[in-house]
Each structure stands twice: as C-alpha cells, then as structure tokens.
C-alpha cells in the first residue's frame, strides 16, 4: 500500500523510525517532510501535504506525527474525504479503519513511545474497512453527507 507520512519537529525522530517499519511491512512510503529538523516548524505544514496526498488519491493512507497528535488531527480533518484519527492504542488504530474507514493516523510523539507507535502503525496498516457490515457503511454515508453539507454552506 502507498502511504504518505509527515511530521513536525515534535515527531521528526519518530517519523524516521516509522518509515523503516512501513518499508519492512512492504509499503511504499511518500515522505512529506520535515526533511530536516527545525524546532520552529509548524504541524499544519506537514499535516496538509499528507492530507492532500490521501485526498487526491496519490496515496491510500497517511500518517501525521506532531507532539501531541491533536493539532495534526485537526489540520488533516479540514480536507474533504480525509478521516483522520488520533490513536494511542492498537484497538482504535485498527478499529478506526474497520468501522470508520479512517485513512489518516495521527500520533503524538510526546504521548506514545516508539514501540507503541510501531504497533499502532502495524494495526492501522493491516486493517481494512468491514464493507460487508451495513451499519458501518450507513455511518460512513452519514459522515460523508455532513461533509458535503458543510462544503455546500461555504
């Protein structure tokens, strides 16, 4: 699977580790930055290109890492068609895809350690939407309808 990944200074070191994990799992990784450590950079500058890659279909999934993961989640969810979730446990990282068709995983490098972050990525990347379950599709349609309604209002 093709996956975009990006991180600000808060997630810079963890991004490098997770890129290796993704490659070892057989995924194609598109690095959206940061490409050098800059203590003054801002999470939207990396959440945006990851979200755009998912939105455009350049990649199937995305991962964004900042200090807490909260800002990255907020920024990524501004993009139509992006369903970003902040996860701190493997159940949510997998279930977010299975039930909610989550396509961007957000992580807080100051919240989760490297070993847990790796497990979260493995769970996220291994999961698929349970499309044979009508309630999950119904819920996804409702979320999409909300998104379309908000777009039409702007």
C-alpha positions as CSV (number, residue, x, y, z in Angstrom):
1,X,0.0,0.0,0.0
2,X,1.2,3.5,-0.7
3,X,1.2,5.7,2.4
4,X,2.2,9.4,3.0
5,X,3.9,10.4,6.2
6,X,4.8,13.7,7.7
7,X,5.9,15.2,11.0
8,X,6.9,18.5,12.5
9,X,9.8,18.9,15.0
10,X,7.8,17.1,17.7
11,X,7.5,13.9,15.6
12,X,10.6,14.2,13.4
13,X,12.7,11.4,15.0
14,X,9.7,9.1,15.3
15,X,8.8,9.6,11.6
16,X,12.2,8.2,10.6
17,X,11.7,5.1,12.7
18,X,8.1,4.6,11.4
19,X,9.2,4.9,7.8
20,X,11.6,2.0,8.3
21,X,8.7,0.0,9.8
22,X,6.4,0.8,6.9
23,X,9.1,-0.3,4.3
24,X,9.7,-3.5,6.3
25,X,6.0,-4.3,6.0
26,X,6.2,-3.9,2.3
27,X,4.5,-0.5,1.9
28,X,5.6,2.3,-0.4
29,X,6.3,5.4,1.7
30,X,6.0,9.0,0.4
31,X,7.8,11.3,2.8
32,X,6.0,14.7,3.0
33,X,8.6,16.2,5.4
34,X,10.0,17.5,7.5
35,X,13.2,16.6,5.8
36,X,15.4,18.3,8.3
37,X,14.9,19.1,12.0
38,X,13.6,22.6,12.6
39,X,12.4,23.4,16.2
40,X,10.4,26.3,14.8
41,X,8.3,24.4,12.2
42,X,4.6,24.0,12.4
43,X,2.4,20.9,12.2
44,X,0.0,22.2,9.6
45,X,2.9,22.4,7.1
46,X,3.2,18.6,7.2
47,X,-0.4,17.6,8.0
48,X,-1.6,19.4,4.9
49,X,0.6,17.6,2.3
50,X,-0.2,14.2,3.9
51,X,-4.0,15.0,3.8
52,X,-3.7,16.3,0.2
53,X,-2.0,13.1,-0.8
54,X,-4.8,11.0,0.6
55,X,-7.5,13.3,-0.7
56,X,-6.1,13.3,-4.2
57,X,-5.5,9.5,-4.3
58,X,-1.7,9.9,-4.6
59,X,-1.7,7.6,-1.5
60,X,-4.2,5.3,0.0
61,X,-3.4,6.3,3.6
62,X,-1.5,8.8,5.6
63,X,0.3,9.2,8.9
64,X,1.0,12.5,10.6
65,X,3.1,13.0,13.8
66,X,3.4,16.0,16.0
67,X,4.0,16.5,19.7
68,X,0.5,15.6,21.0
69,X,-1.1,14.5,17.7
70,X,-4.1,16.8,18.4
71,X,-3.0,19.6,16.0
72,X,-2.2,17.2,13.2
73,X,-5.6,15.6,13.6
74,X,-7.4,18.9,13.5
75,X,-5.5,20.1,10.4
76,X,-5.8,16.8,8.5
77,X,-9.6,16.7,9.1
78,X,-10.0,20.0,7.3
79,X,-9.6,18.1,4.0
80,X,-12.7,16.7,2.3
81,X,-12.5,12.9,2.2
82,X,-9.9,12.7,4.9
83,X,-10.9,10.8,8.0
84,X,-8.0,11.4,10.5
85,X,-8.0,9.8,13.9
86,X,-5.7,10.4,16.9
87,X,-4.8,7.0,18.3
88,X,-3.0,5.9,21.5
89,X,-4.0,2.2,21.5
90,X,-3.9,-0.5,18.9
91,X,-7.6,-1.3,19.1
92,X,-8.5,2.2,18.0
93,X,-5.9,2.3,15.3
94,X,-7.3,-0.9,13.7
95,X,-11.0,-0.3,14.5
96,X,-10.8,3.2,13.2
97,X,-10.2,1.7,9.7
98,X,-12.5,-1.3,10.1
99,X,-15.6,0.6,11.3
100,X,-15.0,4.3,10.3
101,X,-12.8,4.0,7.2
102,X,-10.1,6.1,8.9
103,X,-7.5,6.9,6.3
104,X,-5.0,9.1,8.2
105,X,-3.4,8.0,11.5
106,X,-2.3,10.8,13.8
107,X,0.2,10.2,16.5
108,X,1.6,12.2,19.4
109,X,5.3,11.5,19.7
110,X,5.4,13.0,23.2
111,X,2.5,10.8,24.2
112,X,3.4,7.3,22.8
113,X,6.8,5.7,22.8
114,X,8.5,4.2,19.7
115,X,7.4,0.6,20.4
116,X,3.7,1.6,20.8
117,X,3.9,3.9,17.8
118,X,5.2,0.9,15.7
119,X,2.3,-1.3,17.0
120,X,-0.2,1.5,16.2
121,X,1.1,1.7,12.6
122,X,1.1,-2.0,12.2
123,X,-2.6,-2.2,13.3
124,X,-3.6,0.8,11.2
125,X,-1.9,-0.5,8.0
126,X,-3.2,-4.1,8.4
127,X,-6.9,-3.1,8.9
128,X,-9.5,-2.8,6.2
129,X,-13.0,-1.4,6.2
130,X,-15.5,-4.1,7.1
131,X,-17.6,-3.2,4.0
132,X,-19.9,-6.2,4.4
133,X,-21.3,-4.7,7.6
134,X,-24.2,-2.4,6.6
135,X,-24.1,-0.3,9.9
136,X,-20.5,0.8,9.2
137,X,-21.4,1.8,5.6
138,X,-24.5,3.6,6.8
139,X,-22.5,5.6,9.3
140,X,-19.9,6.4,6.8
141,X,-22.6,7.7,4.4
142,X,-23.9,9.9,7.2
143,X,-20.4,11.3,7.8
144,X,-20.0,12.0,4.1
145,X,-23.4,13.7,4.0
146,X,-22.3,16.0,6.8
147,X,-19.1,16.8,5.0
148,X,-21.0,17.6,1.7
149,X,-23.5,19.8,3.6
150,X,-20.7,21.8,5.1
151,X,-19.0,22.2,1.8
152,X,-22.2,23.5,0.2
153,X,-22.6,26.0,3.0
154,X,-19.2,27.6,2.4
